[in-house]
Amino acid sequence: MKKTKIIKNIIIDVDKCNGCRACEVICSSFHAMPKYSNNNPERSRIRVIHEPLRDVYVPIYAGEYAVAECAGRDKYIIDGKEYDECAFCRASCPSRDLFKEPDSGLPLKCDMCEGEDEPLCVKWCLAEALIYEEREVEIEEDEEAPDEIAIGLESLANKHGMEKVIDTIAQLSKTLKS
Amino acid sequence: MEIDLSRGNIEKVATDPRDTELYLGGLGTNAKILWDRVPPEVEPFSPENLLIFGAGLLCGTPATGCNRTIVSTISPQTKLLAFSMMGGFWAPELKYAGYDKVVLRGKSPELVYLWIHDDKVEIRDAAHLRGKGAIETAELIKAELNEPKAQVAAIGMAGENRVFYASVEQGRSSASRGGIGAVMGDKGLKAIVVRGTKDLNVAQPAEYMELCNEVLEYIKHREDNPIPGVMPILAGLGSPQEMKVHDEKWHTENFMWGNSRERKRDFWNDEVAKEWTETMEKARTRLISCFNCPMKCGATISMPGLPTYMMKCFTKLTYTMGAFSDLDFGLRIAQKATEYGVDGFSAPQVMAFALELLENGILTDEDFPEMPEDSEGRFFYLLDKIVRREGIGDILADGTHWAAERIGKGAAAYAHNNIKKTEQLPLKLSMLNPVYFLMYATGEKMNITQIEGQFPQAPFATKEEREAFVSDWIQVPDEKFKQYLLDWEFRGENSNPYYPTVQMSCDIVDWQETMHYIDDALGQCAGLSSFPLKPPYHIHNYPKFISAGAGIEMDEEKLKQAAKRYRTLVRALNTRRGMRRKDEKPPANHWKKRFPELEEELLDTYYKFKGWNKEGIPTIESLHELGLGYVSDDFIERGILVEGEEDFPQEVSAATEES
């Protein structure tokens, strides 16, 4: 059986970015507590990495938190322009100061502005460097992610061995049956 | 924040909320500080002169385009108040660091720069940056501090050597008019570097965001609906889109070339268009914006073999036309001029002025040793001499007015395009325009683009066009302005110079000026407000922005009153420094057709309308009405006004005297 899923996508056209950082302003304002009570680009879940003299403009969204930094780093050169180390990586990671709350150091992650019609950075980007797109994808049932129980059991199996887990379940099934 | 550069003292002082209510912020509160603390005896290059970098009241909030730094000091060029401004990213960064202003006094014995990182403020050695370009300096400082996100306002060699029209440069923006870069150099300050990571609050979040969203929607509407019937650069929002638009027929054929002398009526042709378009397309890497603004008024420019720099607006053509050259030259010399940090309006005119003096035998070849033969080479030569104050450059570095005075021998006749000692846009027109007459004469920002706007520059040809224009003109402060425009014709009774009538001209100029002054206190760029036709910000939504943003109870009347208060304070500062009616006149040759009687009447009526006496001095009564009793007291004490005597003395005015 097939199911569908909505993929939320922000298309980033770096050639159109004018470096104004309106996205940072509205993002941090939307996520302020209370909502819109303040703004601070440092708390924004989107940052524009920009170096005007080298014509580097990369709006980048906060992604997953990474406990540890990567074993190696990467550096892109595109059309002769050298981008910062890890410029295109979205992680809030120990190797850099991006995407961390300035006071607590807790990681930030883009939530696509939950509850709004579209992410507000997109709405505020009149340069159209950010375009929002939702697309439906079909996914196979069996491709679906394993459920909660399976994940739990798998980690128990990894820790204690499969045999032990099976034995324990057998034990429990007897005692809990009646 | 107060910095004493003589003693290296740094002091954080809370902003007085009462002053904020009365003078808002930015220019308004800068003017208050200068009034209180810089008496008229203080020379521009005195340690007692203050140099104030003020962020506008709403800078850094989500209000689109609110990013201006208002830099105020006593100008070496005019000896009056200079309040040049810059967009870019500096003011919001200062707000995020937790400050409204940086007030500098004293003089540092060594060249230093100021490093503001949130609560941490340091004065650091800048000896290694001496002679470095302004953009180069910014890059070097960011690298040595390892702070790529810091914002840097710096001077180049022109500022260090106190060139009277030296600018403060900040990446894509600059505060260029009035020689504030020279005051910064005199204080031994190479740069102010800011990095801020704090929250910036607004008073009523939901209301404020609604206002911001309305503005954004209106900007989209205006972008989709350019104004018909006006030239392309005036049809949209933002600064005139000089970086984007290739068609320069209007500027090159209507503005003057050289030392504001020669009009080239058939200059623009297909060949020039093709060549200049190619030059620009090759040089321009990207159109760029200031902080939180969708308008792309600037561009990154990379000329072959030269370092990259950023440019905006009309500097594109000032060097080109000053030197009778082409765009390729204009973009190449502007790179050097930006690094040196000079005003793009004044510098080329000073150089063209020098060459005119040479042509006319007032200066001789001996004054220009080893100067190249070609016009382009000469401009590069002169620029280098000026910023180093070498030889003739030392005289030219004082601007056309003072240079002419030092040179003598009739040189003053060649410094012909000044108002209040400041070089103006190179425009020479035919028929007197009463509105522009008043703006040129009484403007204290010394730049026509910083007082004009809102009201169309010329009438529309047909009734239909006029009716269409006023049909959605929501920005007018009063319905009467619509009628003024509807009745304005190209020819006949209702045309320049007698229409708009004297009273209408006063109303129009007052509206235009008020909007600019509000922008300058809030930190809003004129490009989204006071300059273009039908802007998103206007007198009807500004009070709401101030209430919801800064938590100051505000309505239209109170806002107009506040703007009038600090506008009058600006005038009072200049009055106290000696500015009088005789100083308030456009260049004698600005229009061919002049009307001395009408001009007198315009000035008389406008002064009265503003609450000023016949000498252009705010009266005791009007000062008290504005809560500026302390100014009135000072004027009386100094004998500038005499209590009980007629505020409108029947003196013969000198306004139409030839210079």
Interface residues (C-beta under 8 A of the other chain):
Chain A: N18 G19 C20 R21 A22 V25 I26 S29 A32 P34 K35 Y36 S37 N38 N39 N40 P41 E42 R43 E51 P52 L53 R54 D55 Y57 P102 W124 C125 L126 A127
Chain B: G60 T61 P62 T64 F89 Y96 I135 E139 P148 G171 R172 T197 K198 D199 L200 N201 V202 P205 A206 Y208 M209 L216 I219 K220 E223 T285 R286 L287 I288 S289 C290 F291 N292 C293 P294 K296 T300 P307 T308 Y309 M310
